[in-house]
Amino acid sequence: MNVPPAEPGAEEVIARNPLLAFVLCRQEAFHRTAQEFRRRELECDTLPYLRHLGEIWPEDSAPGTPERVDFAKPLRKFAKARLPDYRLSIRDLTLSKALNADVEIRLVFNRSGRSGLGKKFDVHLRVHTPMPAGTTDPWADFFSLFDREHVHWTYHSQKDLDLALEAAFNLFSETLPALEAHCRSLLDPLPTRIPDNIPRRGALTARGGYEEARALASRSTGGSSLPLIRALASRMFWVERPTVGFRGELRVQSAWHYQFSWASKRRAAWVVIPSIGSARILFAGVHASFGTYRPVPDAWIDSDRALSVSEDIRQKHHGPEVEIRDILPSLEGPRSWDPFPTSEERLQPYWKIHYHPNHLVPNPEAPLIISVNAVTGEPVDAGGL
């Protein structure tokens, strides 16, 4: 197998990229704020009218006529009382506070209705700075500070909304000062390179980040030992380089995502281990499962071996001269439901390696996908060959 050499000096060039430095410092501010809440055991799950995605709403099937609700009036009242130093835009349903000439914190309220009488709102949290053309302003669900996602407040009547907004602003007034302090320490002035005190793990293979991810998942779910059901690599931010290298290792802009689930106990966790930056928990708690995957056996092969097998296959059929612009590997447990139940390979966990010839312009042809048995290391199939 011909493995392309590493790019000389690429990591240092990226470390000096101001946009990536901002994104990483913003994520680190979120992480430090979340750690502070864990130490204080600040809980959000008991707040009134707070629900997780997928919960049944009694209001959806309740008889009656939807009540007209004024969202702006209580929003003005609680913003003035609880966050007086934040500027309110009723048109955009946004609260914002400038930390310096370049950075501001924004809370964005998003409202929507339901099929019945119920209504909901959620809150996006942004640490905003002028972004170069062609890039997007990063945002996060407010509840990512509490290891939660897809959480929203629900209401049916004006009284419900008033109580929900009161609970929301009580939470904001407790959490935002901590986030502001961490943003000032990391983003004032704006960084021109990635700070040395941000954790760096280097070129991790999937096994390289697994133990840290498993320990975080266990702690975040009350000590439960959750089995791994899926691991995949993805970009944390945009850089003109493949997500992983040809040796199955993370590039500096990428992270391993580990999904753990114990369906019988309805517990799950989703942990992110980046090449650079603090480990993060995207979700932890009660959850049915992530998709239809069953646990991966402990003896799964690492991403470097999976890439070695898939590269032998790819180069044999395509030749090493074909330019590959992106590589996206994922480790997947056996399916609890399979459209082809007679396929013995699908009863085993497998690595699925996606090769993209160009990750900037959508290719009219499907990407090359090579599957490798994650226990034996034998090829399973190669779509597109």
N, C-alpha and C positions, 0 to 999 in steps of 0.2 A: 504494500500500500504506500503510495506517495503522499505524505502529509505536508501541506504547504508550511513554510517556516513562519514563525511569529513575526508580526510587524515590528520593526525596530523603533523604539521610542513612542509607540502608539499610546501606551498607558499614561506616560507623562504628558503628552499632548492633550489627552482627554482631561487629565487632572487639572489642567490650566484653563479649561473651558468655563467661562463665567456663568453661562446658562446652566450647565450641569452642576456647577458649584451651588447655585441658588436652589435648584431642585433638591439636591441632597441635603442642604442645610434646612430647607423647609421641612423635609421628611424627618430630619433629626429633631427639629423643634416639636413636631407632633409626637414623636416617640418619647421625648423627655417629659412632655406634658402628660402623656398616658401613664408613664412610669410613676409620676407623682400621684396620680389618682389611685393607682393600685396600692401605693404605700398608705394612702389615706383611707383606702377601702370605700371610695366614693362610688355609690351604686346608682344606676339609672333604671334598672329593670322594674322597680316598684313605683315609678312615676305614674300619675293618673293619665289615662287615655293614650298610653304609649303601647304600640303593638309592633310585632315583627311581621315581615312579609309572609303571607301564607296563612296567618291566623284567621279564623272565622269571625266576622263582625256580626253581632246580632242586628245591627242597624240595617244591614243589607237585605234582610228578609222581613224586617218589621213593617207592619201596615202603617199607612198614614201618608201625609203630604210633606214633601221636603220643606224645611223651614228656610226662609231667606236669612242669610247670616252675613253680618258686616265684619270682614276680616281686618279692615284698615283701622277702625276705631280702637279696638283693644290692642292692636299692634303699636299704635302711637302711644297709648297709655303706658304700657309696660316698658317700651323702649325709653320713654322719658324718665320713668321712675327707676328702672334697674340698670340701664346702660346710657346714662346721660351724655357721656363723652363719645358716643357713636352717632354718626349722621344717618338719618333714616330717609330712604327714598321710597315713597309709597308706590310710585309708578313701577319700580323694579322690585318692590318688596325686598329691599336690601338694606342692611345695616353695615356701615363701614367706619373704620378708624385708621388714620394715617399714623404709622410708627415713625417714619422719617420721610424725606422727600421722595424716596423710591418705593417704599413698601407700605402696604396697608392690609389690614385684616377685614374680610368681608363675610357676613352671614347672609345667605341667599335663601329665602323662603319659597318653597314650591308647593302650590296647591293643586289638588285634583279631586274629582268626584268619584263615586263608586256606582255600581249598577243599581243600588237601592238608595236609602236615605243617607247613608254614611258618606262623610267627606274626610279628607286627610291633608296633612301638610308634612313635608320633611324639610330638613335644613342642610344646605351645602356650606362648607367652610372653605374659604379661599385665603391664601396668603398671596397677595397680588403684587406684581411688579411689572413695569413695562417689558413686554416680551418681543423678541425679534420677529420680523415678518416670517410667516410660515410655521410658527409654533403656537401652542395653545396654552392658555392660562390654567395651570394645574389646580384641581380642587379635590376635596374629599368629603365624604359623608361626615357630618358632625360627630356621629356616634363611633367613627373609627377611633376616636380618642378613648373609647371604652371597650375596644375589641368587638365592636358590633357593626353590622352593616344591614342595610335594608330595614331600618327602623323608622317609624313615623308616628306622629300623633293623629288620632282620629277624633272626629266630633260629629254631632248630629244637629245640635241646637246652638244658639248663641251662648247659652250658659256653659255647654260643653267646651266650646272654643275658648271662652274666657279662662276656664280652669286649666285647659291644656296649655295656653300661652303663658299663664302664670307659672306653671311648673317648668316650662321651657326656659323662661327668663330667669327663674331661680337658679336653674342649672347653668345658664350662660354666665351669670354674675359670679358663680363660683369657679368656672373653668377658664374663662377668657383672660383674667389677669395672669394666670400661670403661662398660658400660651404666649401672651404678649411679652412676658419677661424672657422666655426662651427664644422668641423671634428676635428680640433686640440683641441678645447675646450672640446670636449666630448670623444675623442679617444686617446689623448696623455697625459698620458700613457694609454694603453689599460685597460678598466675597468675590475675589477674582480667580481663586483656585479652590479646590476641595481642601478643607482644613485637615491638618494632620491628626486631630483628635477624633475624627469620624472613623469608625471601625473599617478595616480593610481585610478581607479574607482571601483576596487573590483569585486565582483560576480554579475555583471549586468544581469538582465533579459532583454528581448527585449524591454519592455516598459521603462526600466531604462535608456537606451541610446537614445531613440527615439526623445525626445525633443531637445537634443543637435544636433542630426543628422539633424532634420528638420530645425533648425535655420541655420546651416551651409549650407544646400542645398539652402535655401532662399537667403542668402547673396551672395552665389557664382553664382546665376543665376539672379542677378539684382533685388532682392526683390520679385521674383515670389513665390507664395505659391504652391509648387508642391505636388500633392498627392502621398502617399506611394503606391507602387505596389508590393514590395517584401522586405523581410528581412530574412537573413540567418546567421548562425554562421559558422565560419571557423577558422582554426588555422592560427596564424600569423607566427609561427615557430614551429619546431618539438619538442615535449615533449611526453614522454611515458604516456599520460593520455588522457581521453576523452575530446572532444572539449567543451562540456557542461556537467554539473553535472545532477543528476537525479531530481533536483529541477528546471531545466531549466535555470540555471545560468551559466555565462561564467566562464571558468577556466582561470588561469593567462596567458596562452599562446594563448588565443583566442580573437576573436573580433566579434561584430555584424556588418554586412554589410547591409546598407539600400539603396534601389534603389527607386528613385523618378522620375516620368515621367508625363509630360503633353503632350500627343501625338498630340492634336489639335494645340498646340503652338510650337511643336517640341523643347521642352526644357526638359532637364533631368539632374539628378545629382546622383552620386554614392558616398556615404559617409561611412567611416569606423570608428567605435567607439570601440577601444580596451579596454580590461581590464587594461592593463598597456601601457602607451604611449599616444602621442598626437593624437587627432582625425585627420583624413586625408580625403581629397576629391580625389577620384580616377578619377572622370570625372565630369565636369560641363559645360553646354553650349547647343549648338544646337545639337539635336539628335532626330531621329525618335521616338524611344521607346526602352525599354529593353524587348525584346521578345514579347509575346502576352498577357501580363497581363493587367487587368483593375484595377482601384484604389481599395484599401482596405478601407472599411468603418471605421470611427473613433473609433467605439466601439469594435475593435478586442480584443480578450482575450490575456493575456500575456503568455509568454513561460512557466512560472511555472505552470499555470493551464493546458496548453496543455500537458506538460510532466506528470502531475498528472493523467490525463485521459488516456494517452497512456500507462503509467506504469501499471495502473489497468488492461488494456487489455493484455499487454505483460505478466505480472506475472500470470494472470489467465490461459493463454494458455501454456506458457513456464516454469513458475515457477521462483521464485527469485534466484534459485541456478545457472541458466545459466549465465555464465560470459559475460558481455557486455564490449567490448574494446573501442567502440566509439559511440557517439550519435551526430547526425547531424540534428538539427531542421531547418525548413524553413517555413516562412509565405508567402503565395502566394495569390495574388489577383485572382478574377475570370478570366477565359480565354476569350479573345475576339474571339478566335477560339478554338473549342473543337471537337475532333474526335468522341465524344459521346454526341451529343447535347441534347439527352433526359435525361441525368443525371442531376437531379436537384441539387445534391450536388455540382457539378462543377460550378454551377452558383453563388455559395457563396465562399468567401475567406476561406482558410483552412490552418491549420498547417500540415505539412508533417514531421513525425519523422522517421529518418533512424537509425536503430540499427545495428551496425556491431559487430559480435562476435570477430573479430580479425582485427585490422587496420594495421598490419605489413605485413601479407601474404594474398594475394587476396583469398577470400573464393569462392570455386566453386559454392556454392549456393548463390542466390540473398539475399541481406540484408533484414531484416524484416522492413517493412514500414507501419506505422500506421498513418492514416489521421484523423484529428479532425477539425470539423467546427469551424472557427475562430470567429464566432459571437455567436453561441449558446453553444459551448463547447461540443457538442455531437459528438461521433465517427462517421466517414464517412465510412472508410473501413480499413482493415488490410491485406496487401498483405503478403503472405508467412505463414499465420496461417493455 
